[in-house]
């Protein structure tokens, strides 16, 4: 097709779109070549002008997103606006550390209801529903990808020795997470919790200590950088916990120093 290409210069800079590409078409039949890209047909300089817009894709990282090691990332809970960014990372695995998607025993629910009698119940229900909807939307998005999703239960930071069941569950979830990270076939990996602070920092701290041999002061400094305030319980857990791990040298990532 014979035609010139140019761009309109009178598109407002704050229009929220890129400058459109304009193709001047002398033969109306040639317009059919652009089916699927057509936005509108306009008159410009005595030619039929097919205006095609190319919207800009915005890549927005999740809250507290950062690189841990090559092909290992950390963040807070991804929102829909973050999905295009995550997609371009080519993730194979996501490790979620939190309590969403895990039903609590009825006895615990009753205790929580008794404690919240004096609080605004209606507002609390709305917040909970929004959280559930966000989680379900997230699972729906993951189902459209080839990502393997691991939902590992870890309750919010508590004194590590006064709730044996939660302590045991944390051990189990963190051990599983470490084994996933020890398999380079799982890479690229995203580790996230709800805000990307304490629970994510806990696992990253264990990676630094157990798999890489960092000194405790360096681990605590990195933890505080993201947590914006120390959680003594998490730091105590990192310092004291030393699990026994079986390592396959053929699958071991290069950053592991044990």
N, C-alpha and C positions, 0 to 999 in steps of 0.2 A: 504494500500500500504506500502511495506517495503522500507525504504529509510532514509538517514541521511539528516539533515539540517545544513547548515553552511553559512558563508558569505565570499565573496571575500575580500581580504585585499589590493588588488592592485588598487582599485578605487581611483582616485585622490580626495583629500579632497576638492578641489575647483571645483568639477564637477557640483555642484548645485543640486545633487540628494542624496538620502540616500543610504547607502550600500544595494545592492540587496540581497534578500533572495534566496538561491540556494538549490534546492532539487535534489539529485542524483537519477536518475531513471534507474533501470535495465531493466524494461519491457517497451518497447515503447508504448504499449497500455495504460499504466497508465498515459501517458502524457495527454490523453483526459480529465483526472480529473481536469486539470488546464486550460481548455479552458476558455478564458475570462480574464486570468491573464498573459498569456504568452507574453513575450517580445522577447525573442530569445532562440534558442536551441543551446547549445554550447557543446564542448567536454572538460571535466575537470577530470583529474585523471582517465582516461579510463572509465568514465561513461558518459551517456547522462545527461547533466545538464540543467534543466529548470530554467532560470533566471527570476525572477519576481521582478520588481521594485515597490517600494511603495513611491511615491512622497510626499514630505513634504508639508503639508498645512500651508500657512503663514497667520496669523491673523494680519492685519494691521488696527489699529483704524483710524478714520477720523481725520482731522486737529482739534486741540484744543478739543479733546475728553476728557470728565471728567464725574465723577459721581456727580449728584446734590443731590439726595436723593435715598433711596433704590428703584431700578427699574425706576429711572428717570435719563436719561443721556443727555448730551449736546455736541455739536460738530459743526464743519464747514460742508460744503456741502460734502456728501459722494461721493467718486469716485469708479470706478469699483474694484480697488484693495481692497477697504474697505468692499465690499459686504459680503465676507465669515465671516468677523469679526462681522458684524451686524446680520448676520443670526444666529450665535451662541448665540446672546443675547436673542433670542426668542421674539423679539419686537412684540407688538400688535398694536402700534400706532406710527406714526411719525408726528410731527408738524414742518412744514417748514415756517419760517418767512422771507419773501423776496418779490422780484418783478418778479422772473422768472415765466413764465406761465400766466402772466397778461398783456394783451395788453393795452398800454397807448392810451388815446384819440389822434386823429389826430392833433389837435391844439398843443398839447404838443410835438408831434413828429416833427412838423415843427419848433418849437422854438429850439429844440435840434439840428436839422440839421443846422439852421442858426448859432448857437454857435460853431459848429464843422467844419466850412468851412475851417479854416486855419489848421486843423489837418489832420493827415494821414488817409484819408477815407478808403483806401484799408485795412490797418492794423486793423482799427476799425471793418470793416465788418467781417474780419477773426475771430477776437476775439469774436464778437457777435455770429457768426455761431458756433464756438467751444463751447460757453456757452450753446446755444440752443441744440446742439447735446448731451452735457453732461446731460442736464436736461431730454431730451427725453429718453436717455439710462437709466437714473435713474428711470423714470416712468415705463419703460419696465421691469426693474428688480423688482420693487415693485409689478407689476402685476403678477409676478410668485410666490408671497408670500401671506400670509394671513394678511398682514399689512394694517391697515386703514391709509390712507395718507390725511393730512389736509394741503392744501396750503393756508396760511393766508397772505394776502397782507399787507406788511409794507414797505414803501419806506425808503431809507437810511436816517440817522439822519439829521434832519433839525430843525431850530428854531421852537419850538412846537406851536407858536401862530400866525405865519405869513401865514400859508396855512391851512385854516379851513377844506378843504376837506380831506387832508392827515391826519390831526389831528383826524377827525371823523373816518376815516378808521382805524387808529391805535387803537383807542378806541374799535372799533368793533372787530378787529382781536385779540387784547389782551384779551378782555373779553371772547371771544370764547375759546381761548387757556386756560384760567384759569378754565373755566367750564370743559374742557376735562381733565385737571389735577385733578380736584376735584372728578372725577369718577375713583375709584380704579380699575374698570373693564377694563379701558383703558391701564393698566400697563402690561408690561414694555413700557415706552415711551422714544423716542428720540426727543429732541428739537434741531433744527439746523437752521442756517441761511447760508449765503454764506461763511463766514469765521469763524463763531462761536464766534464773538466778541461782536459787539454793539447790534444788534437786539436780539440775543440770551441772551446777558447779561441784556438787558432791561427786558425780560420776567422773567429771573431767579431773577432779583432784585425785581420784583413785587411779585413773589412767596415768597421770603424772608420777604418782608414787610407785605403784605396783609394776607398771609396764615400762616406765621410762627412768625410774630412779631419781626423780627430782628431789631436791632438798625440801624439807617441810616449810621453810620460810618462803621459798619461791611459790610453792603450792598455795599457801595461805594468801600471798599477795595477789595471785591471779584470781583466787576465789573472791576476795574482797572487791576487786576491780569490777566484777559483774554484779555481785550481791549488794554493793553499795552499803555496806554495814555487815559486820561479821555475824555469823550464826555459830555460836560456840559449840552447839550440838553437832553440826555438820563437821566442823573442824576437828572435834574430838573423834568423831567416827573415822574420818580420813586418817588421822594419826594412829589410831589403835587397831583398825581392822586390817588383817593380813590373811586373805583367803588362799587356799591351795588351788592352783590352776594347772590343768594339763594343757600343754602347748604343742601344737603340730608345727614343726619348723617349716614344712612346705607351704603352709597357709599363713604363717606369721607375717604381719606387715613389717616393712622396713624400719619404721620408727620404734618398734619394740626392742628394748635393750636387755631383755632377760633370756 
